[in-house]
């Protein structure tokens, strides 16, 4: 496993703090974490590398109302381009 997910409870709900490298093979673990308690945000400050499938999942979760915190600029730009192409 090349990534880590920490679940941080807050008064508003759960924040998922993700670090490391995420790829298509890891997304089922991320989806499982998203399916638990009410997730209000995903903290991305320590994410090093993502692939196209990960960007699609992040764009989808943001569209569903989950905040993407400390999103690296290259990921934010990729999400924006992904939305423009959809």
GIQUI-V423466 format. One record per residue. N is the residue number from 1. PHI is phi in degrees with one decimal (* if undefined). PSI is psi in whole degrees, 0 to 359 (999 if undefined). D_FIRST is the distance of its C-alpha to the first C-alpha in whole Angstrom. Layout:
n & phi & psi & d_first
N & PHI & PSI & D_FIRST
N & PHI & PSI & D_FIRST
//
This chain:
n & phi & psi & d_first
1 & * & 129 & 0
2 & -107.2 & 15 & 4
3 & -144.6 & 171 & 6
4 & -141.0 & 142 & 8
5 & -122.1 & 120 & 11
6 & -105.6 & 135 & 14
7 & -99.4 & 118 & 17
8 & -112.2 & 110 & 20
9 & -73.8 & 138 & 23
10 & -131.0 & 173 & 26
11 & -63.2 & 330 & 30
12 & -84.1 & 338 & 29
13 & 149.9 & 197 & 26
14 & -91.8 & 137 & 22
15 & -109.7 & 129 & 20
16 & -95.3 & 118 & 17
17 & -100.7 & 111 & 15
18 & -106.4 & 137 & 12
19 & -136.4 & 155 & 11
20 & 100.6 & 209 & 9
21 & -113.7 & 129 & 9
22 & -113.7 & 136 & 9
23 & -137.8 & 177 & 10
24 & -51.9 & 322 & 12
25 & -63.9 & 338 & 9
26 & -93.7 & 350 & 8
27 & -67.6 & 333 & 11
28 & -64.1 & 324 & 12
29 & -66.1 & 318 & 10
30 & -64.5 & 315 & 12
31 & -60.5 & 320 & 15
32 & -62.3 & 317 & 15
33 & -63.5 & 323 & 15
34 & -70.2 & 336 & 18
35 & -85.5 & 357 & 20
36 & -79.9 & 227 & 20
37 & -60.4 & 172 & 23
38 & -62.1 & 110 & 25
39 & -89.5 & 125 & 22
40 & -105.3 & 340 & 24
41 & -158.0 & 155 & 22
42 & -121.3 & 121 & 19
43 & -90.2 & 121 & 18
44 & -115.3 & 11 & 17
45 & -57.0 & 328 & 18
46 & -103.0 & 15 & 15
47 & -77.9 & 129 & 14
48 & -95.3 & 321 & 14
49 & -155.2 & 141 & 13
50 & -134.8 & 163 & 14
51 & -113.1 & 180 & 15
52 & -58.9 & 318 & 18
53 & -63.9 & 322 & 17
54 & -65.1 & 317 & 15
55 & -61.1 & 319 & 18
56 & -61.5 & 318 & 20
57 & -65.1 & 317 & 18
58 & -63.1 & 318 & 19
59 & -62.1 & 318 & 23
60 & -64.9 & 315 & 23
61 & -66.0 & 323 & 22
62 & -65.6 & 319 & 24
63 & -62.9 & 333 & 27
64 & -85.0 & 2 & 27
65 & 102.1 & 6 & 28
66 & -89.8 & 126 & 24
67 & -73.0 & 137 & 25
68 & -101.1 & 109 & 22
69 & -95.4 & 144 & 23
70 & 49.6 & 44 & 22
71 & -72.9 & 121 & 21
72 & -55.8 & 146 & 21
73 & -56.4 & 320 & 24
74 & -67.8 & 327 & 23
75 & -71.1 & 317 & 21
76 & -59.3 & 315 & 24
77 & -63.0 & 319 & 26
78 & -65.0 & 319 & 24
79 & -62.0 & 316 & 24
80 & -60.2 & 314 & 28
81 & -65.4 & 323 & 28
82 & -60.5 & 317 & 26
83 & -67.2 & 321 & 29
84 & -64.8 & 328 & 32
85 & -82.0 & 343 & 31
86 & -84.1 & 999 & 30
//
